[in-house]
Amino acid sequence: MGPADPPSHKSGPERRTGSDRRALEAERVARREVEASLVRETALSRASALLTSGSDDALSQILEIVGRATGVSRTYLFRVGQRGHDGVRLSNTHEWCAEGIPSQIHLLDDLPADAFPWWMKRLAERDTLAVPDVSLLGAEARAEREILESQGIRAVLAMPLLSREGSLLGFMGFDEVSSPRNWTTADQRALRTIAQMVARELERRAREEALRKSEERYRLATLATRDVVYDWDLSSGVLLLSPAVHTVLGHPLLGVASRDWWDGKIHPSEVDLIREARSQALAGRAIWEGEYRVLRGDGGYAQVLDRGHIVRGESGEPIRMVGAVSDVSERRHMEERLRHAQKMEALGRLAGGVAHDFNNLLSVILGSTEFLLEATAPEDPRHPDLLELRAAAQHGASLTGQLLALSRKQVLERQVMELGGVVKQMQRLLGRVLGADIKLWADQKGGGLPVMADRNQLEQVVLNLAINARDAMPKGGTLRIFTDEFHLDTDMETVSGTLRPGTYARLGVEDSGEGMEPEILERIFEPFFTTKPDGKGTGLGLATVYGIIQQSGGRVQVVSAPGSGTTFTIYLPLLPEGDGVPHGAQEGQPAGPVGCTAVESRRGG
């Protein structure tokens, strides 16, 4: 036997067995997994901190953090747009690219979702799209494979971004362009967590954007409307008011006030009723509505319509009232004028019908009386009675003429005349009518002022207004009659209708009398309305003025207040230059007879 072999002295790698090598490899893999896990945890922590910070650039920074942590070529966000006539759209809103990787965001701003049918179907089903090798995509994903390969993408991972309700907001994508890549379960789990955080951030931003748009719409709506929009918190009493509280009602632009502040502006005679009605609405109704007067910034009162929607809590208790206050002063004024015009029209029709029939009877009486007078000698004892009968019938005919003027059924003999001349020629007559205790002032400007009117009726208007003024000054005073040219650029409301833009001859009768209460003022043109004792007035004087001027194409305005006198103003269309007084007639003196009948004023002394 030969001598035994000497012992071996080899050591280190030469002596490692296969099992040792496998153990070392497992250790290296485990170390890499730990390192990768730490990277993922760090990425999750940083992403969470960024979203908590509310940074506007948080999403872009998260893409960079995740891209560097995973070592991918490109990370990005796609948002699902609103449905339109072209269907669902996709938009690449954020992107991060590794060094040397070209950007794609400018190419993917607005894409039709139906260009990626397989992709969008999987995402809508809440599936994660993990494609380790794009070239291995099947026929069902042919459209997606062609697009991805055209962009040089070898592997792709897409995480759906889902709302809390489960609807698809978009997706978070990861591209690898160097080689295929196996997307590990651990990577997918971490990226899914980040995708959920991003989805919550997108929802938050969507809510903020919706709130911003809602507030902007509210702001524009409150600027566009003339309503005072309000929001009343019932628990705190805080009242939010729109800018119309200043532009419409003239109060300071408060923004935030209290219900007590607003209630303090309600007319004292109505505030308790409004509070009671509002409390009843809060007790059980969904809508509150009330109309009342509220103080303006200038000290006057506006008629407003208050409509509010009552918001209730889970147990049914009222917690808020949101509504609007509309200034309806002009609308109510127009409605009142319409009612007044309709009433005047109805009264005029009634008076006109009665006057027409009565006038026929008077014609028979007057005709018969004339025959009897012709057949009766002056010394006949019946002759004085017949004279009184004729005078009474003539007076009745005069009154029926006033009623016909009121109803605008009287035939007017309209012709061109100068208003200033008519008033000038009546001054002596007016002086006798007014008496010694009333001083008459005549102020005539603007020349003759040619108008088209019936002279007798125009004189009747002046005389009736003068008698009305006389009765308002039982202890004497001053009566001023003025005429001038009046030019109007915009519509002007009068008691008898709207005065349109144009040039007018203006006649004013102004007294220094006792004036009228508002309740009397609104009824002065009503036929048969009078404040005099029974038997002391017919109540036709001003009604006749109203009817004559309306029939002549003019308008009447009146201003009066207790202790401040009264001014009546007549507006008649002024004729153009060249349409002067007819040839042969004197100033204010057309051809034909002149006469007028005084009708008792409706106002007592």
C-alpha distance (Angstrom), angle and dihedral (degrees) to the residues before:
residue distance angle dihedral
M1 . . .
G2 3.44 . .
P3 3.67 122.1 .
A4 3.76 116.8 -73.8
D5 3.79 120.6 -95.7
P6 3.80 114.4 -97.1
P7 3.89 114.8 -110.0
S8 3.85 118.2 -89.5
H9 3.83 119.8 -111.2
K10 3.94 98.3 -165.6
S11 3.84 117.3 131.9
G12 3.95 143.0 162.6
P13 3.81 121.2 36.0
E14 3.77 91.9 -6.6
R15 3.77 88.8 65.2
R16 3.91 97.9 42.9
T17 3.73 114.5 114.1
G18 3.85 127.0 -143.9
S19 3.77 91.3 -97.7
D20 3.77 90.7 55.7
R21 3.78 91.1 54.0
R22 3.79 91.3 49.9
A23 3.78 90.8 51.1
L24 3.80 91.7 51.4
E25 3.82 91.6 49.8
A26 3.80 91.2 49.9
E27 3.77 88.9 50.7
R28 3.79 91.5 52.2
V29 3.83 91.3 47.9
A30 3.79 90.9 49.1
R31 3.77 90.7 49.2
R32 3.81 90.8 50.8
E33 3.81 90.2 48.4
V34 3.79 90.4 51.9
E35 3.78 91.3 47.9
A36 3.82 91.0 47.4
S37 3.79 90.2 47.7
L38 3.79 90.4 51.6
V39 3.79 89.7 49.3
R40 3.81 90.5 50.5
E41 3.79 92.9 47.3
T42 3.79 90.5 48.6
A43 3.80 91.0 49.5
L44 3.81 91.0 49.2
S45 3.79 91.4 49.1
R46 3.79 94.1 48.3
A47 3.82 92.1 45.6
S48 3.79 91.2 50.8
A49 3.80 91.6 49.2
L50 3.79 91.8 49.9
L51 3.79 92.9 51.3
T52 3.79 91.5 46.8
S53 3.79 90.4 52.6
G54 3.82 90.9 60.5
S55 3.82 91.7 -135.6
D56 3.79 114.7 173.0
D57 3.81 89.2 -136.6
A58 3.81 94.3 46.9
L59 3.81 95.8 111.3
S60 3.81 94.4 51.7
Q61 3.81 90.6 47.9
I62 3.81 91.7 49.2
L63 3.80 90.8 53.4
E64 3.79 90.0 53.1
I65 3.82 92.6 47.4
V66 3.80 92.8 49.3
G67 3.80 92.7 42.5
R68 3.80 93.3 53.5
A69 3.80 92.5 42.0
T70 3.83 93.2 53.2
G71 3.79 96.3 35.4
V72 3.81 93.9 -130.8
S73 3.78 124.8 153.1
R74 3.80 98.0 -123.4
T75 3.82 139.3 6.2
Y76 3.80 124.9 -168.3
L77 3.81 148.6 161.9
F78 3.78 126.2 -128.4
R79 3.82 121.3 -166.8
V80 3.79 125.1 -154.3
G81 3.78 108.9 -127.6
Q82 3.81 128.7 -144.4
R83 3.77 118.7 -79.4
G84 3.78 112.8 -98.3
H85 3.77 135.9 164.3
D86 3.82 86.9 -72.0
G87 3.83 94.1 53.4
V88 3.81 128.4 -121.7
R89 3.80 115.8 -11.8
L90 3.80 131.1 -157.2
S91 3.80 124.2 -146.5
N92 3.82 128.5 -170.4
T93 3.84 100.3 -137.8
H94 3.84 103.2 167.4
E95 3.80 135.2 23.6
W96 3.83 142.3 173.7
C97 3.79 123.2 -168.0
A98 3.78 129.4 -167.7
E99 3.77 117.7 -122.7
G100 3.78 111.6 -67.7
I101 3.82 94.4 13.9
P102 3.85 113.5 120.8
S103 3.80 119.0 -123.9
Q104 3.80 119.1 -112.8
I105 3.81 101.4 -177.4
H106 3.81 94.9 98.1
L107 3.81 89.4 57.2
L108 3.79 95.9 48.7
D109 3.81 104.6 48.4
D110 3.80 98.0 117.8
L111 3.79 121.4 14.0
P112 3.81 132.4 162.3
A113 3.80 109.9 -112.1
D114 3.81 91.1 -141.3
A115 3.81 88.4 68.4
F116 3.86 86.0 75.0
P117 3.83 103.3 42.6
W118 3.84 98.5 157.4
W119 3.81 92.8 41.2
M120 3.81 95.5 49.2
K121 3.82 93.1 43.2
R122 3.80 91.6 55.4
L123 3.80 93.1 45.9
A124 3.82 92.1 47.6
E125 3.82 87.0 54.6
R126 3.83 87.5 55.9
D127 3.79 92.9 -112.5
T128 3.79 123.1 149.1
L129 3.81 111.3 -124.9
A130 3.82 107.7 -138.7
V131 3.82 110.5 173.4
P132 3.84 111.1 174.2
D133 3.81 92.9 -179.6
V134 3.79 120.8 23.1
S135 3.79 92.4 -162.2
L136 3.81 89.4 64.3
L137 3.82 95.5 59.1
G138 3.80 111.4 125.4
A139 3.77 131.4 -121.0
E140 3.82 92.4 -88.8
A141 3.82 87.8 65.0
R142 3.79 97.4 41.8
A143 3.83 94.1 122.5
E144 3.81 91.6 51.1
R145 3.85 92.6 45.3
E146 3.80 92.1 53.2
I147 3.81 93.3 49.4
L148 3.83 93.7 45.9
E149 3.80 93.7 46.6
S150 3.81 90.9 48.5
Q151 3.81 87.3 58.7
G152 3.81 93.1 48.3
I153 3.81 94.5 -112.2
R154 3.84 113.7 155.2
A155 3.83 100.1 177.9
V156 3.79 132.6 14.4
L157 3.79 139.0 -172.7
A158 3.82 123.4 -168.2
M159 3.81 126.0 -172.6
P160 3.84 117.9 -162.9
L161 3.81 115.6 -124.9
L162 3.78 104.9 -141.6
S163 3.80 130.4 -171.8
R164 3.78 120.9 -129.5
E165 3.80 87.2 -98.3
G166 3.81 91.3 52.6
S167 3.80 100.4 -107.2
L168 3.81 118.7 139.6
L169 3.80 112.6 -103.7
G170 3.79 95.0 173.9
F171 3.81 137.3 -74.6
M172 3.79 141.3 -89.6
G173 3.82 113.0 -132.3
F174 3.82 137.0 -162.6
D175 3.81 122.9 -165.0
E176 3.79 130.6 -164.5
V177 3.81 115.2 -165.1
S178 3.83 102.4 172.4
S179 3.80 100.9 63.9
P180 3.79 143.2 -29.3
R181 3.79 114.1 -66.4
N182 3.74 135.2 -156.1
W183 3.83 108.7 -133.0
T184 3.79 103.7 -144.1
T185 3.79 122.8 -140.3
A186 3.80 90.3 -119.1
D187 3.82 91.5 52.7
Q188 3.79 91.6 48.6
R189 3.81 91.6 48.7
A190 3.81 92.7 51.9
L191 3.80 93.5 43.6
R192 3.82 90.7 48.4
T193 3.80 89.0 55.6
I194 3.79 91.2 50.6
A195 3.82 89.8 46.7
Q196 3.80 89.6 55.1
M197 3.81 90.2 51.0
V198 3.81 90.1 49.8
A199 3.82 90.7 48.8
R200 3.83 90.2 54.4
E201 3.80 89.3 49.5
L202 3.81 91.3 50.9
E203 3.79 90.1 50.5
R204 3.80 90.5 50.2
R205 3.78 91.5 50.4
A206 3.80 91.0 46.8
R207 3.80 90.4 52.6
E208 3.79 91.3 48.9
E209 3.79 91.3 48.2
A210 3.80 91.4 48.2
L211 3.80 89.6 49.1
R212 3.80 91.0 48.4
K213 3.80 91.5 50.5
S214 3.80 91.2 45.3
E215 3.80 91.2 51.3
E216 3.79 90.2 46.6
R217 3.81 91.2 50.7
Y218 3.79 89.3 48.0
R219 3.80 91.0 49.1
L220 3.80 92.8 49.2
A221 3.80 92.0 44.3
T222 3.80 92.2 52.1
L223 3.80 89.9 48.4
A224 3.80 92.2 48.3
T225 3.80 96.4 48.2
R226 3.77 127.1 68.3
D227 3.79 89.8 -144.0
V228 3.79 122.8 107.8
V229 3.80 101.0 -122.6
Y230 3.79 114.7 -156.7
D231 3.81 142.0 -177.1
W232 3.80 115.1 -159.5
D233 3.83 119.7 -164.4
L234 3.80 102.7 -154.1
S235 3.80 95.8 -162.4
S236 3.81 96.1 54.2
G237 3.80 98.7 24.6
V238 3.82 89.7 -130.1
L239 3.80 112.6 151.6
L240 3.82 120.2 -160.4
L241 3.82 113.1 -156.4
S242 3.80 131.2 -166.1
P243 3.84 121.8 -126.9
A244 3.83 89.7 -97.9
V245 3.80 88.2 82.6
H246 3.80 83.9 76.1
T247 3.81 102.9 31.6
V248 3.83 95.3 44.6
L249 3.80 105.4 27.2
G250 3.80 100.1 24.9
H251 3.81 97.7 -125.8
P252 3.84 122.1 137.8
L253 3.79 115.0 -80.6
L254 3.80 96.2 -103.3
G255 3.80 102.5 159.3
V256 3.80 90.4 -169.6
A257 3.81 120.9 46.0
S258 3.78 137.7 139.6
R259 3.79 134.3 -101.9
D260 3.79 89.4 -115.3
W261 3.81 89.1 57.3
W262 3.79 90.8 54.3
D263 3.80 94.4 43.0
G264 3.80 87.7 52.7
K265 3.82 87.9 64.0
I266 3.82 94.2 54.8
H267 3.79 115.1 102.3
P268 3.83 108.3 -89.7
S269 3.80 92.3 -125.3
E270 3.83 91.5 56.6
V271 3.81 106.8 33.6
D272 3.82 96.8 88.6
L273 3.81 92.2 48.1
I274 3.81 91.6 49.1
R275 3.81 93.2 48.6
E276 3.80 90.8 50.0
A277 3.81 93.0 48.0
R278 3.80 91.1 47.1
S279 3.80 92.0 49.8
Q280 3.80 90.2 52.2
A281 3.81 89.9 52.1
L282 3.80 91.9 49.6
A283 3.79 89.6 51.2
G284 3.76 95.3 64.3
R285 3.80 118.9 -21.0
A286 3.79 131.7 91.5
I287 3.81 96.0 -144.7
W288 3.79 131.3 47.8
E289 3.79 121.3 -161.3
G290 3.78 129.4 172.3
E291 3.78 139.1 154.8
Y292 3.77 121.7 -146.9
R293 3.79 145.5 135.7
V294 3.80 120.2 -86.3
L295 3.78 128.5 -169.9
R296 3.80 117.2 -104.7
G297 3.75 124.8 -145.3
D298 3.81 90.0 -107.5
G299 3.80 92.5 58.1
G300 3.81 97.2 -102.5
Y301 3.78 126.4 109.2
A302 3.80 128.6 -110.6
Q303 3.79 123.5 -154.5
V304 3.81 105.5 -127.6
L305 3.79 136.9 -174.9
D306 3.82 112.5 -143.8
R307 3.82 117.6 -159.8
G308 3.80 121.4 176.3
H309 3.81 137.6 174.7
I310 3.80 113.2 -139.9
V311 3.82 114.9 -138.9
R312 3.81 114.7 -155.0
G313 3.79 133.2 -161.4
E314 3.79 127.7 -123.5
S315 3.79 92.1 -82.1
G316 3.80 92.7 47.7
E317 3.79 98.0 -103.2
P318 3.85 115.8 140.9
I319 3.79 111.7 -108.7
R320 3.82 105.1 163.5
M321 3.77 141.9 13.2
V322 3.79 118.9 -154.7
G323 3.78 119.6 -175.2
A324 3.79 150.6 115.1
V325 3.78 136.7 -100.5
S326 3.83 115.2 -143.9
D327 3.79 124.1 -160.9
V328 3.81 102.6 -129.4
S329 3.79 96.5 168.7
E330 3.80 94.4 113.1
R331 3.80 92.4 43.3
R332 3.80 92.5 51.4
H333 3.79 90.0 45.6
M334 3.80 90.9 52.8
E335 3.80 91.3 46.3
E336 3.79 90.3 51.5
R337 3.80 90.7 48.7
L338 3.80 89.9 49.9
R339 3.80 91.4 50.4
H340 3.79 89.6 47.5
A341 3.81 91.9 49.2
Q342 3.80 90.8 48.2
K343 3.80 90.8 49.0
M344 3.81 91.5 48.6
E345 3.78 90.0 48.2
A346 3.82 91.8 50.1
L347 3.80 92.6 46.8
G348 3.79 90.3 46.0
R349 3.79 92.1 51.9
L350 3.79 90.7 48.7
A351 3.80 93.0 46.8
G352 3.79 92.1 44.8
G353 3.79 92.7 51.4
V354 3.79 92.4 48.9
A355 3.81 91.6 44.4
H356 3.80 92.4 51.2
D357 3.80 93.4 52.7
F358 3.80 92.6 41.3
N359 3.79 91.0 49.4
N360 3.80 89.9 56.2
L361 3.80 89.9 53.3
L362 3.80 91.7 47.5
S363 3.80 90.3 51.0
V364 3.80 89.3 57.8
I365 3.83 91.6 45.9
L366 3.82 92.9 48.1
G367 3.80 92.6 46.0
S368 3.79 92.8 48.9
T369 3.80 91.4 45.9
E370 3.79 91.5 52.8
F371 3.84 90.5 51.9
L372 3.82 90.4 49.6
L373 3.81 92.4 48.3
E374 3.80 90.7 51.5
A375 3.80 89.6 50.8
T376 3.82 95.4 45.7
A377 3.77 124.6 76.0
P378 3.81 117.6 -128.4
E379 3.81 90.4 -116.6
D380 3.78 91.1 54.6
P381 3.85 107.9 112.2
R382 3.82 88.2 -131.9
H383 3.80 93.2 58.4
P384 3.88 96.5 83.2
D385 3.79 90.2 49.9
L386 3.78 90.9 52.5
L387 3.82 90.1 50.4
E388 3.81 90.3 53.0
L389 3.80 89.9 47.2
R390 3.82 91.0 52.7
A391 3.85 92.0 46.9
A392 3.80 91.4 50.1
A393 3.79 91.3 48.4
Q394 3.81 90.9 48.8
H395 3.80 90.2 50.5
G396 3.79 89.3 49.8
A397 3.80 89.5 50.9
S398 3.80 88.8 52.5
L399 3.79 91.0 53.6
T400 3.79 92.1 48.4
G401 3.80 86.9 52.7
Q402 3.80 88.9 57.3
L403 3.79 90.7 49.0
L404 3.80 90.5 50.9
A405 3.82 89.6 49.8
L406 3.79 88.8 51.3
S407 3.79 91.3 52.6
R408 3.82 90.2 43.9
K409 3.80 90.5 -125.3
Q410 3.77 96.1 114.2
V411 3.79 115.2 110.4
L412 3.81 107.6 -116.4
E413 3.80 122.4 -152.3
R414 3.78 94.0 -145.1
Q415 3.78 119.4 -171.1
V416 3.77 139.3 150.8
M417 3.80 114.6 -79.6
E418 3.77 138.2 151.5
L419 3.79 113.4 -103.9
G420 3.80 92.3 -153.9
G421 3.79 91.1 54.6
V422 3.81 92.9 50.5
V423 3.79 91.8 53.1
K424 3.80 92.3 44.5
Q425 3.81 93.0 53.8
M426 3.82 91.2 48.9
Q427 3.82 96.2 55.2
R428 3.83 95.1 93.2
L429 3.80 92.1 48.4
L430 3.82 90.6 47.1
G431 3.79 91.0 51.0
R432 3.81 90.5 57.2
V433 3.81 92.6 45.5
L434 3.81 94.2 49.5
G435 3.79 96.9 47.7
A436 3.79 132.9 -144.5
D437 3.84 96.2 -62.9
I438 3.80 94.5 63.0
K439 3.79 121.2 70.2
L440 3.82 115.3 -145.5
W441 3.80 120.1 -147.4
A442 3.79 121.0 -173.4
D443 3.80 118.2 -162.9
Q444 3.78 112.7 -178.8
K445 3.80 122.7 179.2
G446 3.77 136.7 159.5
G447 3.81 97.9 49.3
G448 3.78 124.5 -93.5
L449 3.85 95.1 -30.4
P450 3.84 103.0 -144.8
V451 3.82 114.2 -137.5
M452 3.79 136.5 166.9
A453 3.81 109.6 -117.1
D454 3.79 146.7 123.4
R455 3.81 105.6 -91.1
N456 3.80 95.7 -148.4
Q457 3.80 91.4 50.2
L458 3.82 93.1 45.3
E459 3.81 90.2 52.1
Q460 3.80 88.0 48.3
V461 3.84 89.2 55.5
V462 3.82 93.1 51.2
L463 3.80 92.7 45.3
N464 3.82 94.5 47.9
L465 3.81 91.9 49.5
A466 3.80 90.6 48.9
I467 3.81 92.2 50.6
N468 3.81 89.6 47.3
A469 3.81 89.0 53.4
R470 3.80 92.2 46.8
D471 3.80 91.5 54.7
A472 3.80 89.6 51.3
M473 3.83 90.8 57.8
P474 3.83 105.6 52.9
K475 3.80 91.1 159.0
G476 3.79 94.7 45.2
G477 3.77 131.9 -98.7
T478 3.79 142.1 153.9
L479 3.79 130.3 -53.7
R480 3.80 117.6 -164.5
I481 3.80 120.3 -166.6
F482 3.79 116.4 -172.2
T483 3.78 137.0 175.7
D484 3.80 128.1 -168.1
E485 3.78 145.0 142.2
F486 3.80 114.8 -84.4
H487 3.81 124.9 -164.3
L488 3.81 120.0 -162.7
D489 3.82 123.8 -165.0
T490 3.82 100.2 -178.7
D491 3.79 137.0 26.2
M492 3.81 114.7 -72.3
E493 3.78 124.4 -163.2
T494 3.81 118.8 -132.8
V495 3.78 132.9 176.8
S496 3.81 89.6 -100.3
G497 3.82 99.2 44.2
T498 3.76 143.6 -67.3
L499 3.80 118.3 -36.6
R500 3.79 108.6 -144.2
P501 3.83 124.6 -142.9
G502 3.79 112.7 -80.0
T503 3.80 144.2 89.0
Y504 3.79 119.4 -62.3
A505 3.78 141.3 -177.7
R506 3.79 104.8 -122.2
L507 3.80 125.5 -152.4
G508 3.78 118.6 -172.5
V509 3.82 130.2 -172.4
E510 3.79 111.9 -169.1
D511 3.80 124.9 -179.4
S512 3.80 133.7 -174.2
G513 3.79 92.5 -139.3
E514 3.74 134.0 128.1
G515 3.82 96.4 -74.2
M516 3.79 126.1 -142.0
E517 3.78 137.3 -86.3
P518 3.83 115.2 -117.3
E519 3.82 90.3 -110.9
I520 3.81 90.5 57.4
L521 3.80 94.3 40.1
E522 3.79 94.0 58.9
R523 3.84 91.9 55.1
I524 3.81 103.6 40.0
F525 3.81 94.4 104.0
E526 3.79 94.6 50.9
P527 3.82 112.8 112.8
F528 3.81 113.9 -107.3
F529 3.81 93.5 8.6
T530 3.80 111.3 134.2
T531 3.79 138.3 154.2
K532 3.79 92.4 -150.7
P533 3.81 123.0 104.3
D534 3.78 117.8 -92.1
G535 3.77 112.7 -70.9
K536 3.82 93.9 18.3
G537 3.80 100.3 92.4
T538 3.80 142.0 14.3
G539 3.81 97.3 -143.8
L540 3.81 90.7 -131.4
G541 3.80 102.7 104.3
L542 3.79 100.9 89.5
A543 3.80 93.2 28.8
T544 3.81 86.3 59.6
V545 3.81 90.7 50.2
Y546 3.80 89.5 51.6
G547 3.80 93.6 50.0
I548 3.82 96.2 45.3
I549 3.80 94.5 49.1
Q550 3.80 93.0 45.6
Q551 3.81 90.6 50.0
S552 3.81 89.4 48.5
G553 3.81 91.8 56.4
G554 3.81 94.8 -106.8
R555 3.77 138.1 115.3
V556 3.81 135.7 -126.2
Q557 3.80 127.0 -142.2
V558 3.80 127.9 -176.2
V559 3.80 131.6 -170.4
S560 3.80 121.4 -173.7
A561 3.78 141.7 149.2
P562 3.82 132.1 176.5
G563 3.80 109.5 -81.8
S564 3.81 93.6 5.9
G565 3.79 103.0 83.9
T566 3.79 127.9 -124.8
T567 3.80 134.6 -87.2
F568 3.81 123.1 -161.8
T569 3.81 115.6 -166.5
I570 3.80 124.5 -166.0
Y571 3.82 121.0 -161.7
L572 3.81 118.7 -162.9
P573 3.83 124.3 175.8
L574 3.81 108.9 -96.9
L575 3.79 113.2 -131.0
P576 3.83 117.8 -124.9
E577 3.78 120.6 -103.1
G578 3.81 111.1 -77.8
D579 3.80 95.1 35.9
G580 3.78 90.8 97.6
V581 3.78 135.5 150.0
P582 3.84 112.7 -49.0
H583 3.77 117.5 -97.5
G584 3.81 112.9 -84.7
A585 3.81 95.6 21.3
Q586 3.79 122.3 112.3
E587 3.78 123.4 -129.0
G588 3.79 106.2 -66.1
Q589 3.81 89.6 -4.9
P590 3.81 115.1 104.5
A591 3.79 120.0 -176.4
G592 3.80 113.7 -83.6
P593 3.79 138.2 52.9
V594 3.81 122.6 -44.9
G595 3.79 125.4 -145.5
C596 3.76 144.0 136.9
T597 3.77 138.5 -168.9
A598 3.80 121.8 -139.7
V599 3.81 113.6 -130.1
E600 3.79 119.1 -160.1
S601 3.81 116.7 -100.0
R602 3.76 119.1 -114.0
R603 3.82 93.1 -134.7
G604 3.81 119.2 82.1
G605 3.80 127.3 -143.4
